[in-house]
Amino acid sequence: MPSLSEVIAALESLWPAERAESWDAVGTVVGDPDQEVSRVLFAVDPVREIVDEAVALGADLLVTHHPLYLRGTTTVAASTFKGRVVHTLIKNDIALHVAHTNADRADPGVSDALAGALDLRVVRPLVPDPTDPDGRRGLGRVCELDHPLTVRELAARAAERLPATAQGIRVAGDPDAPVRTVAVSGGSGDSLFDDVRAAGVDAFLTADLRHHPASEFMAARAPGPLALLDAAHWATEWPWCELAATQLDEISDRNGWDLRVHVSTTVTDPWTAHAASSRPSPTTAPAESASRAPSDPPGAPN
């Protein structure tokens, strides 16, 4: 069996820490470099449910996309949520390694896995990494469809292919507009709006789209129509876990490590239910109230 340091070296070859954003916190959080590793679990979030799953599985290493501590802390007391995670990992000899924005920028990376899940053909990075002479690394991906779909059909494909969440897929734009080119970015993507606009694509699929940035983007989407598809953050990044597990499996085979590599299917998206709106909007008010002036308060006489 390989040591943790050997497995971490392999992971670092896939996602070098120096390619992470300056604000990020990647790398090994917990673990003895000399401990042996036989079973690895990949997941998006280092939360208690995932750590408990790693314990039950008998994993020696947990690899997550999201950091446990993105900002500094003064305590790892077990009375805190994150401290309890640390204590559980150490007590059960489970190492924790994080690949976050370094996995976003990788080739292949998080957005390649997202594009693959949607059966999109990757053309180039949305925001190329200037340190990559081959022009393959970077944030997001610009993709093409094998045949055009409507925005509605693309949203339906995303809802079918990505893991199910309470949110599903939200759409901004004409549902019947044709889509031939798509930009994708796993995780929060509204910071890439300028790059999406410059890419000249027909649609952008990402997550965590906020009201004001999305509204302003749609209002200024000239010179042509462009749709937004907003999926759950966790769902857009989970496909990377399968990609990363496959990459580690291949490394294990080459080195004769015989690692047992697993992907967690536990849904750690924080939203657990969705209630569809049923109240008519002001523009589709019942006919009996149509004679009321829009400025009249409810209950005002006609």
Solvent accessible surface area in square Angstrom, and as a share of the most:
residue,aa,sasa,rsa
1,M,143,0.64
2,P,3,0.02
3,S,24,0.16
4,L,3,0.02
5,S,55,0.35
6,E,86,0.38
7,V,0,0.00
8,I,24,0.12
9,A,63,0.49
10,A,12,0.09
11,L,0,0.00
12,E,50,0.23
13,S,81,0.52
14,L,40,0.20
15,W,1,0.00
16,P,19,0.12
17,A,41,0.32
18,E,146,0.65
19,R,79,0.29
20,A,20,0.16
21,E,45,0.20
22,S,119,0.77
23,W,144,0.50
24,D,23,0.12
25,A,35,0.27
26,V,37,0.21
27,G,10,0.09
28,T,63,0.37
29,V,62,0.36
30,V,18,0.10
31,G,35,0.34
32,D,78,0.40
33,P,80,0.51
34,D,117,0.61
35,Q,35,0.15
36,E,100,0.45
37,V,0,0.00
38,S,20,0.13
39,R,46,0.17
40,V,0,0.00
41,L,2,0.01
42,F,0,0.00
43,A,2,0.02
44,V,2,0.01
45,D,20,0.10
46,P,7,0.04
47,V,36,0.20
48,R,96,0.35
49,E,102,0.46
50,I,2,0.01
51,V,0,0.00
52,D,62,0.32
53,E,51,0.23
54,A,0,0.00
55,V,56,0.32
56,A,93,0.72
57,L,54,0.27
58,G,45,0.43
59,A,4,0.03
60,D,31,0.16
61,L,0,0.00
62,L,0,0.00
63,V,0,0.00
64,T,0,0.00
65,H,0,0.00
66,H,34,0.15
67,P,20,0.13
68,L,4,0.02
69,Y,46,0.18
70,L,62,0.31
71,R,194,0.71
72,G,81,0.78
73,T,69,0.40
74,T,144,0.84
75,T,61,0.35
76,V,71,0.41
77,A,45,0.35
78,A,27,0.21
79,S,108,0.70
80,T,55,0.32
81,F,108,0.45
82,K,75,0.32
83,G,0,0.00
84,R,87,0.32
85,V,0,0.00
86,V,12,0.07
87,H,59,0.27
88,T,15,0.09
89,L,0,0.00
90,I,101,0.51
91,K,146,0.62
92,N,62,0.32
93,D,104,0.54
94,I,4,0.02
95,A,0,0.00
96,L,0,0.00
97,H,3,0.01
98,V,0,0.00
99,A,0,0.00
100,H,23,0.10
101,T,8,0.05
102,N,3,0.02
103,A,0,0.00
104,D,23,0.12
105,R,46,0.17
106,A,5,0.04
107,D,56,0.29
108,P,52,0.32
109,G,0,0.00
110,V,2,0.01
111,S,5,0.03
112,D,26,0.14
113,A,14,0.10
114,L,0,0.00
115,A,0,0.00
116,G,52,0.50
117,A,30,0.23
118,L,0,0.00
119,D,82,0.42
120,L,14,0.07
121,R,118,0.43
122,V,59,0.34
123,V,77,0.44
124,R,98,0.36
125,P,4,0.02
126,L,8,0.04
127,V,43,0.25
128,P,73,0.46
129,D,10,0.05
130,P,129,0.81
131,T,99,0.58
132,D,14,0.07
133,P,131,0.82
134,D,111,0.58
135,G,34,0.33
136,R,146,0.53
137,R,32,0.12
138,G,0,0.00
139,L,38,0.19
140,G,3,0.03
141,R,3,0.01
142,V,10,0.06
143,C,0,0.00
144,E,61,0.27
145,L,14,0.07
146,D,108,0.56
147,H,105,0.47
148,P,73,0.46
149,L,21,0.10
150,T,39,0.23
151,V,1,0.00
152,R,134,0.49
153,E,86,0.38
154,L,0,0.00
155,A,13,0.10
156,A,61,0.47
157,R,38,0.14
158,A,0,0.00
159,A,58,0.45
160,E,136,0.61
161,R,104,0.38
162,L,9,0.05
163,P,32,0.20
164,A,89,0.69
165,T,29,0.17
166,A,24,0.19
167,Q,50,0.22
168,G,27,0.26
169,I,38,0.19
170,R,134,0.49
171,V,60,0.35
172,A,34,0.26
173,G,31,0.30
174,D,77,0.40
175,P,53,0.34
176,D,87,0.45
177,A,18,0.14
178,P,76,0.48
179,V,0,0.00
180,R,134,0.49
181,T,39,0.22
182,V,0,0.00
183,A,0,0.00
184,V,0,0.00
185,S,8,0.05
186,G,10,0.09
187,G,2,0.02
188,S,64,0.41
189,G,0,0.00
190,D,19,0.10
191,S,96,0.62
192,L,17,0.09
193,F,17,0.07
194,D,107,0.55
195,D,51,0.26
196,V,0,0.00
197,R,72,0.26
198,A,92,0.71
199,A,24,0.18
200,G,60,0.58
201,V,7,0.04
202,D,41,0.21
203,A,0,0.00
204,F,0,0.00
205,L,0,0.00
206,T,0,0.00
207,A,0,0.00
208,D,63,0.33
209,L,15,0.07
210,R,148,0.54
211,H,137,0.61
212,H,127,0.57
213,P,32,0.20
214,A,18,0.14
215,S,57,0.36
216,E,116,0.52
217,F,3,0.01
218,M,32,0.14
219,A,92,0.71
220,A,57,0.44
221,R,75,0.27
222,A,75,0.58
223,P,143,0.90
224,G,30,0.29
225,P,99,0.62
226,L,10,0.05
227,A,4,0.03
228,L,3,0.02
229,L,0,0.00
230,D,7,0.03
231,A,1,0.01
232,A,3,0.02
233,H,47,0.21
234,W,11,0.04
235,A,3,0.02
236,T,0,0.00
237,E,5,0.02
238,W,36,0.13
239,P,10,0.07
240,W,0,0.00
241,C,0,0.00
242,E,87,0.39
243,L,41,0.20
244,A,0,0.00
245,A,8,0.07
246,T,72,0.42
247,Q,23,0.10
248,L,0,0.00
249,D,56,0.29
250,E,90,0.40
251,I,12,0.06
252,S,2,0.01
253,D,114,0.59
254,R,178,0.65
255,N,83,0.42
256,G,65,0.62
257,W,40,0.14
258,D,121,0.63
259,L,13,0.07
260,R,118,0.43
261,V,27,0.16
262,H,56,0.25
263,V,40,0.23
264,S,2,0.01
265,T,105,0.61
266,T,49,0.29
267,V,79,0.46
268,T,20,0.12
269,D,11,0.06
270,P,105,0.66
271,W,175,0.61
272,T,128,0.74
273,A,86,0.67
274,H,127,0.57
275,A,95,0.74
276,A,83,0.64
277,S,115,0.74
278,S,111,0.72
279,R,214,0.78
280,P,73,0.46
281,S,53,0.34
282,P,129,0.81
283,T,129,0.75
284,T,92,0.53
285,A,51,0.40
286,P,66,0.41
287,A,88,0.69
288,E,146,0.65
289,S,31,0.20
290,A,78,0.61
291,S,87,0.56
292,R,84,0.31
293,A,46,0.35
294,P,144,0.91
295,S,102,0.66
296,D,50,0.26
297,P,87,0.54
298,P,121,0.76
299,G,71,0.68
300,A,21,0.16
301,P,122,0.77
302,N,148,0.76
